[in-house]
């Protein structure tokens, strides 16, 4: 039985953790939700693919305003909380994905040069 030996490249690991953290942190800025009459505006959640922030808004749109798109609203006026479980899960998965992609591309480049 052959043993599989895995080498961890510390430089690529640090880069992938940083990239995963940055990518997950900026997803709420680019996310928006289509608000219908049934949508609970007091718990406005943003993030992709899992929501990572929750904003408690006090918006009261007119009845004829539905449907409309709502993105990130001003956190100074609307209390905002971080959904830490979703945030950590996405950051870890994104970091693992980036690390895997960088290892594959590094191996491909090494094989191409030889």
N, C-alpha and C positions, 0 to 999 in steps of 0.2 A: 504494500500500500504506500503510495507516494504522499508525502507531506507537502502541503501548499504553503509556501513562504510568502508572506505579504510584507513588503517594505513600505513604511510610511515616510513620505517626504515632508519634513516639517515646514519647509518654505511654502509648498503648495497647500498644505493644511491651513496655515495661517491666512494665506490669500483666499482660499475657499471659504473660510469662516467669515472673513471680512466681506466678501462679495455676497454671501448668503444673508448676512445681517443687513447690509445696505439695501439689497433688492427687496427683502421682506419689509423693511422699514418704510420704503417709499410707495408700496402698493396702495395704501389708502388715498394718496394724493391723486392717483390716476383712476380710482374706482368711483363709480356712481351707481345709484339705484333708481329704478323707475318707481315713483311713489304713486300708489293708487289710494282710493278712499279707505281701503282696509289696512294700509301700511301703518305701523305704530311709529309715529315720528318721535315719541319720547325715548325710543331706543333705536337710534339710527346707527346701524353697524356697517363698517367699511373694511375692505381688505380683500385680497385675492390669493388663493382660492377660498381660504377660510377668513372670516372677519377677524381682524386683530384689534380694532378700536370700536368703542361704542360711545356715541355722543347722545346726550340727553337734550334734545332740542325742545323749544317751546314754540315752534312754528305752527301757525294756524292758517293754512291756505283756504282760499274761497272754494266753494263747491265746484265751480266751473273751471278751476285750475287743474284738475286731475285729467289725465296722468301727466306728471312732470318728472324731470330727472333731477336728482339731488346728489351732490358729491360731498366733499369735506366742507363743513361749515366752520366758522371762526371758533377755535377752541377757547378764546378768551370770553366769549359770550355764551357758549354752550359747554357745560361740563363734559369732559372727555376722559374716558378710562381705557386702559390697555387690557385686552383679554390675554393675559400672560400665558395661559396654556396653549392657545392657538398660536401665539407669537413664537414661543419656544419651539413648538412642533414644526412650524413652517421654516424657522431659521435653521434648525438642525437638518431637516430634509433638503433644504436648498443648499446648505454647506456640503452635505454628502454628495449631492448631485454635481455641484461644481467641482468638487475634489475628483470624483470619478471621471468627469469630462476632461479635466486637466491632465489626469494620469494617462488616459487613453490618448489624448493628443500628444503628450510628451513621448509616449512609447512609439507612436506612429512617426513622429519626427525623428526619433533616434534610429528607428529601423530604416527610414527613408535615407538618412545620411550614410548609413553603412552599406 
